[in-house]
Amino acid sequence: MEYFTQQLINGVTLGAIYGLIAIGYTMVYGIIGMINFAHGEIFMIGSFVSLIAFLLLGILGVTWLPLALLIVMILAMMFTAVYGWSLERIAYRPLRGSPRLAALISAIGMSIFLQNFVQLEQGAKVKPLPPVVTGGFDLLGEGGFVVKLSYMQILIVIVTTVLLIAFSFVISHTTMGRAQRACQQDMKMAALVGINVDRTISMTFVLGASLAAVAGMMFMLYYGVIDFFIGFLAGIKAFTAAVLGGIGSLPGAVLGGMLIGLIEVFWSAYFTIEYKDVAAFSILVLVLIFRPSGLLGKPEIEKV
Amino acid sequence: MATAMGERKGIDFIGIVKEAAITAFVVFVLALPISGLRTTAEIGGLGVHARWDKVAMYMAIAFVGRIIWSLFLETRGRHRRESSESSIGKHVQKYAHFVGPALIVFAVVLPFMPFADRYILDVSIMVLTYVMLGWGLNIVVGLAGLLDLGYVAFYAVGAYSYALLALNFDLSFWVCLPMAGMFAATFGMILGFPVLRLRGDYLAIVTLGFGEMIRIILINWYSLTKGPDGLSGVPRPSFFGLPFERNPGEGVESFHGFFGIDYSSVHRIIFLYYLILILALITNAFTMRIRKLPVGRAWEALREDETACLSLGINPRNTKLTAFALGAMFGGFAGSFFATRQGFISPESFTFIESAIILMVVVLGGQGSQIGVVLAAVVIIGVPELFRELQEYRMLVFGAAMVLIMIWRPKGLLAFREPTLRLFEVKKSGLFGRKQASEAAE
């Protein structure tokens, strides 16, 4: 039981990170109907930016932790958002309206480019960071096995929740959110009623990238080690999460992220750690076979 | 921003400079953390090392580049791109009857050309391997319109089946080759059966997942595959039982001994070259023929409109499954060739990048175009080979090129899709000039 609770806590933490990345996928897919393949790389860049920001703050002598975390988060969101914006501008906007495969290849190309760019500029070695947020609570301490709930895990879940609330507010209550939903339904019609479609799509990428940046920051703080390759696997899993939850659905992305996180953690805990990725993909296949539109997605109605 | 500029008359220099300044600023923001502040390993943790010169250099490049690009657009006009898109493809298609055989003749005589040294041959073998893979994937992506991001899985299955069969059961390459193809095809069917109901991007992501799964299994199933260490000592192929070795051992006649020529290590390379050439040509011939069979026509029909096919009584899943299995089979053949050429295989060779490269060969070639695949393989595999010295920048340039080429030609280099079958002969005189064609259509 203690072991189970511990894994549950770990799974939820990991799931929160996946969920934040998955939102970027699901929004972009919802609005322009393509897999933003480079989104995993945006996440990776986010974690690099936050690593660098952290080191700089250390040099500048900002030692009060909450302030440092806040500054790092804002910096990471800002810089990564510019990456998201440029990504759309360079690789996707010229290809809007071309065959889907062309856009996908362009996205894969961008992903390869960003990966190698970071590798060249920052070096191929893994970047370790000593734990910043330490300590935590001990729960359920009987029987020799202590369930630990670290402050870092609490922080991750709280930040994720706050961001999600803020984000759903943006989507449901602001002009920009309304424009975003309108474009998602019918881009041509939205343009006819005076919505700036280009700007809306740009903003979608900016929002997705800033959420991914936060995910990147928390990944870096949680695991304490990053390299230029973390984006690939995290990206695939987050996309899996988005599909699992029903692509285009925001709560679905979070739910999917949680499920993937839990599956991964429980599989590693009770079965074999080597095959945890296989488990995540198998679940994806099963879901797609029995419920192709995902858990919370609307079934696609086909028009002839 | 750029479109607004195009509407103005004359060249708006202030606007261009402003544009360039904005670009430079964006580059500054992009480069500041990642390029400007390099994290370095120091005693007691990481340190940060500022490199302003690099950021300044990137900004200068962006500024100047943007100005040149704007001037180029102003002078050239923006609307030429669309019209020229398919014309090259159309011309090549017209001369396909000459281009194809000419290329084959060139490929056949290549090893005897004076400039064809060992290096050229090695690169050619690489290119041909990708041509074959491209043609195999073309069945799936180009003809059947199924987006497969995990093609490398079948390549891996082929390579490992040959290596394992040859190492454990001592079977020859020629026995293993069809078996490897069969294994890969079976694999394709097993993987394809549950997921082929899915459409487009879902299929893409599931196949990507499968590709990764195969690789993870190859890494972790140590007792069978030796995991990350890989399988070494995979037997080299022999020329109808004549090995390409200087001293093949007691009682075994070697290739050079049999033909009474001096031993040369290049013989094996030439043999491998012809082997992959023949395999690739078989793939091509097979594809060209099967396109004309009902199943081939059904693939193309499915690609265009699945709903219409359903109403015509085509079973989409079985039809897709055949495409998937056949594509996988050729992937398997190419895989066993890869194993015998390298003599060593490990899961490292079968990463996602490989799938992306093969897919890019197909898409860049113009999906469904067989000659396009050849051209694309030469461009993608051959050209980077020339820049071997710039090893570390290779993948960077490769990624950027993928994006730029797709923007430049979203439909591929040779994008021209001639319908395989026409109901009516299209006449130049327009709507009323249509005449019923009996069997004229190919």
HADDOCK unambig.tbl for C-alpha pairs under 7 A between the chains (distance, minus, plus):
assign (segid A and resid 49 and name CA) (segid B and resid 33 and name CA) 6.00 0.50 0.50
assign (segid A and resid 49 and name CA) (segid B and resid 34 and name CA) 6.96 0.50 0.50
assign (segid A and resid 52 and name CA) (segid B and resid 33 and name CA) 6.92 0.50 0.50
assign (segid A and resid 52 and name CA) (segid B and resid 39 and name CA) 6.90 0.50 0.50
assign (segid A and resid 55 and name CA) (segid B and resid 47 and name CA) 6.86 0.50 0.50
assign (segid A and resid 55 and name CA) (segid B and resid 48 and name CA) 6.81 0.50 0.50
assign (segid A and resid 79 and name CA) (segid B and resid 29 and name CA) 6.77 0.50 0.50
assign (segid A and resid 79 and name CA) (segid B and resid 30 and name CA) 6.93 0.50 0.50
assign (segid A and resid 82 and name CA) (segid B and resid 30 and name CA) 6.80 0.50 0.50
assign (segid A and resid 83 and name CA) (segid B and resid 30 and name CA) 6.44 0.50 0.50
assign (segid A and resid 91 and name CA) (segid B and resid 403 and name CA) 6.15 0.50 0.50
assign (segid A and resid 94 and name CA) (segid B and resid 407 and name CA) 6.23 0.50 0.50
assign (segid A and resid 95 and name CA) (segid B and resid 407 and name CA) 6.14 0.50 0.50
assign (segid A and resid 98 and name CA) (segid B and resid 410 and name CA) 6.19 0.50 0.50
assign (segid A and resid 99 and name CA) (segid B and resid 410 and name CA) 6.90 0.50 0.50
assign (segid A and resid 99 and name CA) (segid B and resid 411 and name CA) 6.94 0.50 0.50
assign (segid A and resid 102 and name CA) (segid B and resid 406 and name CA) 5.81 0.50 0.50
assign (segid A and resid 102 and name CA) (segid B and resid 410 and name CA) 5.32 0.50 0.50
assign (segid A and resid 102 and name CA) (segid B and resid 411 and name CA) 6.95 0.50 0.50
assign (segid A and resid 105 and name CA) (segid B and resid 360 and name CA) 6.74 0.50 0.50
assign (segid A and resid 105 and name CA) (segid B and resid 402 and name CA) 6.89 0.50 0.50
assign (segid A and resid 106 and name CA) (segid B and resid 402 and name CA) 5.93 0.50 0.50
assign (segid A and resid 106 and name CA) (segid B and resid 403 and name CA) 4.36 0.50 0.50
assign (segid A and resid 106 and name CA) (segid B and resid 406 and name CA) 6.04 0.50 0.50
assign (segid A and resid 109 and name CA) (segid B and resid 399 and name CA) 4.14 0.50 0.50
assign (segid A and resid 109 and name CA) (segid B and resid 400 and name CA) 6.18 0.50 0.50
assign (segid A and resid 109 and name CA) (segid B and resid 402 and name CA) 4.95 0.50 0.50
assign (segid A and resid 109 and name CA) (segid B and resid 403 and name CA) 5.40 0.50 0.50
assign (segid A and resid 110 and name CA) (segid B and resid 399 and name CA) 5.85 0.50 0.50
assign (segid A and resid 110 and name CA) (segid B and resid 400 and name CA) 6.56 0.50 0.50
assign (segid A and resid 110 and name CA) (segid B and resid 403 and name CA) 6.40 0.50 0.50
assign (segid A and resid 112 and name CA) (segid B and resid 396 and name CA) 6.87 0.50 0.50
assign (segid A and resid 112 and name CA) (segid B and resid 399 and name CA) 5.01 0.50 0.50
assign (segid A and resid 113 and name CA) (segid B and resid 396 and name CA) 4.85 0.50 0.50
assign (segid A and resid 113 and name CA) (segid B and resid 399 and name CA) 4.44 0.50 0.50
assign (segid A and resid 113 and name CA) (segid B and resid 400 and name CA) 5.78 0.50 0.50
assign (segid A and resid 116 and name CA) (segid B and resid 395 and name CA) 6.52 0.50 0.50
assign (segid A and resid 116 and name CA) (segid B and resid 396 and name CA) 5.27 0.50 0.50
assign (segid A and resid 117 and name CA) (segid B and resid 396 and name CA) 6.35 0.50 0.50
assign (segid A and resid 118 and name CA) (segid B and resid 34 and name CA) 6.72 0.50 0.50
assign (segid A and resid 121 and name CA) (segid B and resid 34 and name CA) 6.46 0.50 0.50
assign (segid A and resid 121 and name CA) (segid B and resid 35 and name CA) 5.32 0.50 0.50
assign (segid A and resid 121 and name CA) (segid B and resid 38 and name CA) 6.81 0.50 0.50
assign (segid A and resid 122 and name CA) (segid B and resid 34 and name CA) 6.85 0.50 0.50
assign (segid A and resid 122 and name CA) (segid B and resid 38 and name CA) 5.47 0.50 0.50
assign (segid A and resid 122 and name CA) (segid B and resid 39 and name CA) 6.28 0.50 0.50
assign (segid A and resid 274 and name CA) (segid B and resid 220 and name CA) 6.77 0.50 0.50
assign (segid A and resid 278 and name CA) (segid B and resid 213 and name CA) 5.39 0.50 0.50
assign (segid A and resid 281 and name CA) (segid B and resid 209 and name CA) 5.83 0.50 0.50
assign (segid A and resid 285 and name CA) (segid B and resid 206 and name CA) 6.61 0.50 0.50
assign (segid A and resid 289 and name CA) (segid B and resid 194 and name CA) 6.54 0.50 0.50
assign (segid A and resid 289 and name CA) (segid B and resid 195 and name CA) 6.55 0.50 0.50
